């Protein structure tokens, strides 16, 4: 009996240590534990020290930090029948650990699959130009749809960002031609607007000079001075119209 006491005491100590190691859980600040009692939900515990009764209670850890999930590239056909590949990044976090564990089997996988289908559905309703030019608006639309559908899972979708919209080579060349044609059109419009403004300025100057003949003569002399300054220039002096009228008037009686 004397030899059995230490052996029995050691077994008790080992049993107590095993019980403590199986029942004590330490949860970090960003973790929560969903505790089940005999298979039924009991409560959410944490952070800190949590004691679980082995065999009777079970605990599932849930991370409350924001999850950054990469949405794989998806084949999308736009409303104007253009095939593109689009990928995005999704930001979400668990706000209700109880629902995240009970309402869905694997909330990470479920959120990923839902994000892929929503990305294809939303972008398929828009044309290619909208995908390229209104990316922020599309991000908000996708985020709102995902947030509404994942709310019953206890998940909050905080942000969605479309990363890349990949086009095939033929579509890239077509867009380049379209951009070049648009630049040419703008250049022609700007040139025509400049010609219009120049013509209006010349008309206004002609009207002002017509009201003051002296100003016309001064402008004529100033132009002659500028032309004469270039030695390589050939100067042609126009014959005044009033002199031609006088000559023609004198020539008629002689005939």
Secondary structure as UniProt FT lines:
FT   HELIX           2..23
FT   STRAND          24..27
FT   TURN            29..30
FT   STRAND          31..37
FT   TURN            38..39
FT   STRAND          40..45
FT   STRAND          48..51
FT   TURN            54..56
FT   STRAND          57..63
FT   STRAND          67..77
FT   TURN            79..80
FT   STRAND          83..94
FT   HELIX           97..102
FT   HELIX           107..123
FT   TURN            124..125
FT   HELIX           128..133
FT   HELIX           135..150
FT   HELIX           151..153
FT   STRAND          155..166
FT   HELIX           169..211
FT   HELIX           213..228
FT   TURN            231..232
FT   HELIX           241..254
//
